Amino acid sequence: MAAGGRDALTRLEGIHVLTGEHIRLTLAGGVIAGYEVLGTPEEAEIRQAAGAQAGGQELPLIGPGLVDLQLNGYAGLDLNTHPLQADTVRQLNERLWAEGVTSYLPTLITNSDEALRSGLGTIAEVCETDSNHNMAGIHLEGPFISPEDGPRGAHDAQYVRAPDWELFQSWQEAAGGRIRIVTVSPEWPEAVDFIERCTGSGVLVSIGHTAANSAQIQAAVQAGARMSTHLGNGAHPVLPRHPNYIWDQLAEEHLWASVIADGFHLPDTFLRVAAKVKGERLILVSDAVSFGGMPPGTYDTHIGGRVTLTPAGRLHLAGQPALLAGSALPMTAGIAHLAERGIASLGEAWAMASVRPAGLLGLPAAQGLAPGAPADVALFTKDAAGIRILRTYKRGQLKYDACDVSADRDPHDTGFTR
């Protein structure tokens, strides 16, 4: 439909981050209505170099909007506070546009039955009342995880429990059927039946926070588990040389793997191996907590204790720098890290954070920037300082503009239109 009585038409020109081509997109009716190739990757590179030498403005990079399958909070907004307020969810949705995120799964971690039921209901309420949100479902990370120290991570031990299908169904009802991923440890005797039931109902089961042995992981995969939650993290500090549950999950061809590539959670050697082994089944998540995007300093957490956020974005327990207290960087930091370390090209890293996770969940955004795909688009630059989001579009509507973040301006008037 037209905005203000006009035909809602937006044209964007730039360099396609996945292909390197010089392209022009036309956004209309909430989808990508037109896709023109204006130059090959080689021609685009020459054009950018010539523009830089002449002191002119380089074309922005254009990519599909980012899809984060695991996000606990950001910018002081915590999804795991109780009771969760609808305004917290709404503000988080708004804040994520600035990070290029056009779809994400709000993630609730291990908690009491009451807290989970309430939090799920609040998220469902926002989904029902806000028609243009960026939530593609919910990720329930726990409480069906390992009770052991190490694999349990920061999850509260008093609420960890065996998989319970009836209980999960009651939570799914509170969520209005929006739970899309549930993280489970296969070490529980009840796990196989639970995984089969989840898979049959269309819920993706991800193995995580686990101390499972090889046979238990194999049984989980046979029952339908399809992903590993932040593989390499949520584990014992010391593992047997072999076998161990990290090797087992890397070796399972049917398992996708999500990783936190912020440069703190995993060494580059692990990321490099995971990229080689998993190939197109490796995806990025931020797993960000509420301290992400906050100024450096020391903060008190609502679950007790103090944490320190360094200027580099590393979040650790106060006075214990060796112990991480969660992730505090957005998806763009992981993309930049993979590209800068040569673990993946910029295009491959962007795909790990956009079309690949969308494909895993069966979202239409998996089509990327193809004609007919949802007009979920991010424009950005990349330099030595990292990735800077310039504009974010959701269903063709401008949601974030780095040049004018406060003004209520015409979303069809873009400085990158040619």
N, C-alpha and C positions, 0 to 999 in steps of 0.2 A: 504494500500500500504506500501511498505517497505520504511524505512528512510535510505538514503545513500546506497540503494541497499540491505538492510537487511530486514528480516521479522520484522515488527513493533510489538514487543511483550514485554509487561511489566507485571511482577508479583509483587504483593504487599501482604505482610503478616501482620496481626495485629488482633486487637479485634474489632469486628463489634459493633459499638456504639448502634445500635438499638436492637441487640439480645444478645450481650455479648459473642457470640461465637468467638473462635479462627479460623480465616478464611485465605484463600489465594485466591486472585483475579488474574485473567489473563485478561489484557486489550489488545485488538487487533482490528484493523479496526474501531476504534472510539467507540467501545462498550465493555461491560463486556463479554468476550468470555468464561470465566471459573470461577466457584465459588466452592471452596472446603472447607468443614468444617473439621478443624484439631483438634477441641476439643470443648467440651460443655462449657457453661458459667462457670460451677463449675471448670472444668479442667483449663480453661483460667485464672480464679482467682487464683488458686493454682500456676500455672506457673508464673504469674506476681509477686506474693508474693515471690516465691522462687528466681526469678531473682533479685528482689529488695534486698533481704537479702544477696545474693551473690555479690552484688555490680555490677551486670551486667546490660546491657541495656534492659529495658522493651520494649515489643512490643508497637507500636503506636496504637492509636484508629483510626478506619477507618469508615468514614460515607459518605453518599451521599453529593455531593456539596450543599452548602447553596443556598437558593432561596429567595431573598429579594424583596418583592412586592412594597416597598415604600422607595426610596432613592433619596434624593435631591442633594447630593454631598458628598464629603469626601476629606480629606487631602488637603484642600485649593482649591479644584476644585468644582465649583458651577454651577449646571445645570440651575439655574434660573437667571444667568446674561444675559444681552441683549446688543449686540447680542451674542448668544452662539456660541463658536468656535468649529469646529470639533475636534481640538487637545485636547480641554478640555474633550470631551466625550471619546476620545481614551485614554487619560491619566487616566481617572477615571476607565475605563474598566481594564486597566493594574493594577491599584492600588488595585482593589477589589480582585484580585487573592490572595493577601497576607492575606485576611480576610476569605478565604475559600469559597468565593461567586462565584458560577459557572453560575448562572442565576440571573438577576435582572430586575426590571422595572425602568428605569430612570423616575423620577417624576417631572413634571412641575406643579407649583402652580398658583393660580390666578394671572393673568397679563393682559396686553392689548392684543387686537386681533393681533396686529402686532408682539408683543414679543412672544406670544404663537405660532403663525404661523411660525415665524422664527426659534424658538427653536425646534419645531416638525420637521421642514424640515432639520435642522442640524443633529438631531438624525437619521432621515431616511437616510440621506446621508452616515453617518458612517455605518449604518446597511448594506447598499447596497455595500459599497466599502471594508469593512472589513469582510472577510468571516468567521473568527474565533473569533467573539466577544461573549460577555456573556449577551447581551440584549435580553430578551424574549418578548419584547413589551414595551409599554409606559403606565404609570399611570398619568392621568390628574386629579389633585387634585384641583378642582375649574375650573372656577369661579362661578359655579352654587351652591353656598353654602349660608349659613345664612349671612345676612348683620349685624346681631346683634353683639355688643361687647361681647366677651366671646366665643361663638361658632365660631365666625369668626377666632379667634386665631390671628396669625400674618399676615394673608392675607390682602392685600391692599383693603380697603373698596371701593375705587373709581372704582375698576374693577369688583366687585361682581355684578352678574346679574342673571336674571331668566334663567332657562334652555331653550335653543334655538337649536332645532334640525338642522336647516339649517346651523347655525354657527358651530355647532359641526361637521357636515358633511364636512364643508370646512376645519376644522382642521384635521379631519381624512384623508382627501385627501392629505393635506400637509405632514402628517405622513406616507403616503403610506399604510394606513390601519393598522398601528401598535398600535393604542391606544387599549389596552386590558382592562383597568380599568378606570372608571371615578367616582370620588367622587361627590356625589350630596346630597343636603339637600331636603327632601321631602316636606318642608313647602311651597314651591312655587306652585301656582295653576297649572302651566305647568308641574309639576314634573311627574305625573303619565303617561301622554302621552309620555314624553321624555324617561322615564325608559322603557316603553314598546317598543319603537323604538330601544333603545340601545340593549335591550335584544334580540330583533328580529334580530339584525345585528351581534350578537355574542360578544358584549361588556359587560363585567361584571360591574354592577352598585353597588357601595358601598355607604352606608349611612354614612355621616360624616360632621363635622362642622355644626351641625344642631341644631335648636331649635324647631323641629317638635313635634306635639302632638301625642298622641297614635293612633288616627284614621289615621293621615297622614303617620305614620310609617307602620301601617298595610296595608294601600293602596299601599305603595311603595313595600312592600314584595309581595303582590298579583300581582303587575305589573311586578315583576321579580328581584327586588333588592336581592343580595345574600350575601353581606358582610357589616360589619361595619368597617369604617376606624379608626384606633387607638382608639378603644373604651375606654371611660373614660377620654380622652383628647379632646381638642377642644370643651370645654363646659363652661357653666356659672360657676363661682366660688361657687355659692349657688343655689341649686335646691329644688323644692318642695319635701317633703318626699315621696309622691306618689300621682298620677303617675308622672313619668319623663322619658325623652327619653333614659336614660341609662338603667333603668329597662326594658323599652319596648323592647329595642334591645337585652338585655340578654334573655328575655323571648321568642323571636321569634326563633323557632326551625329551620327555614329555613335559618337564617342568620349565616354565619361564622363571626368570630370576629378576627380582627388583634389587637395586643397590643404591646406597647413599654415596654419591661421588663428590662429596664436598672437600675432599683432601684430608679430612680428619678421621673419618670413620673407617676407612679402608686404605691400605697401602696401594700404590700404583701397580705393584706386581700382581696383587689379587684382581684389581680391576682389569688389568691386561689379560690375565688368564680367563676371567669370566667372559670378557668380550670375545675371546677366541673360541671358547667352548660353547657358549650359548648363542653366539651370532645374533640373528634377528629376534631371538627370544630373551634378550637382555633389555631391561627397561630401567629408567631412572625414577626415583621418588625423592621428594625432599625430606619426608618424615619430620617436617619442621614443627617446633613447639612454639609456644607463645612468645618466647624471647627472640625469635627470629625478627630481623628488621628493627630491633631496638638498639639504642646507643650502648656502647661498651660500658661495663660496670658490673657491680655485684647486686644480685637480686635475691629476694626471699621467694620460695616456691610454696604453693598452696598445699603440697603434699609433705612439706617439712624440709628443712635444710636450706642452705644457701648455695647459689650457683654464680659463677663468674663468666661473663661474656667478654672475650678478648676483642681488640680492634680488628683482628683477622676473621672474626666470626666463629671462633671455636668456643663452645659452651662446655664448661667442666665444673665439677663440684668445687666450691670455694675451699681453698687450701689444699686441694688434691688435684693438681693439673693433669695427672695421668688418667683420671676417671671422667669420661665424657658424661654430660648430663642431658644429652639430646642434640638434635640438629637445629641450627639457627640460621641456615642459609637457604635461599630459594632455589628452585630448579635451575635457574640460569647459572648459578655458581657451579653446579655439577656439570652442566653442558660445557662451560668455559674450561673447567678443570680437565675434562677428558680431551678437549681439543688442544689445549696448551701443552699437555703432557704427551701428545701424539698417540694416545690410546685409541682415539677415534677421530675422524674428520669432524669439522663443525657440523656438517650436514648429517652425518651418522649420529652424532651426539644429540642433535635437535630431534631426530627421528625417535631416539630412545625415550624422549620426554614428550612426544606428541602422538604421531601416528601409530607407533607400536603399542603403547598402553591403550590407546583408543581401540585398536584392533583386538587386543586381548579381551576387552570388555564388550566388543561388538558394537561400539559407538559409531554413528555415521561420520564422525570426525576422522575416522581412519582413512577416509578418502583423500585427506590432505587438502591440497589446493586445486583439486580437479573440478571441472565444471559440474554443477549440481550438488557439490559438497556444501555442508553448512559453512556460512561465511564467518568462521572462527579463525581470526588472523591476527598475527603479531608482527609489527614492524620494529626493527631494532638495529643497533650498531654493535660491532665487536672490535675491540682494540686491546691494548696491553692491560688496560684497567678492568677489562671484563666485558660483559654484555649489558647494554643499556636498552631497556624497552622504551620505544618512542610512542607507539600507539597500540592499543588492543581493541579489536572488534569482536563482538559476540553476536552471531546471527546478523551480521552486517551493521550493527549499531556500535558507534564509537563509545567505548566504555572508559578508556584512559587515553589521555594526551599529555605527554611529558612537557610539551610547550605551553599548555594551558589547562592545568589540572583542576582549576577552580571554576572556570567560566562555563556557563551553560551555552555552548556554541553548537552550531549546526553540525551534526555528525557526518553530513555528506560533503562538507567543505574540508578537504584534506590538503595539506601543504605538499603532499607527495603525488597529487594528481597531475597527470600530464595531458 
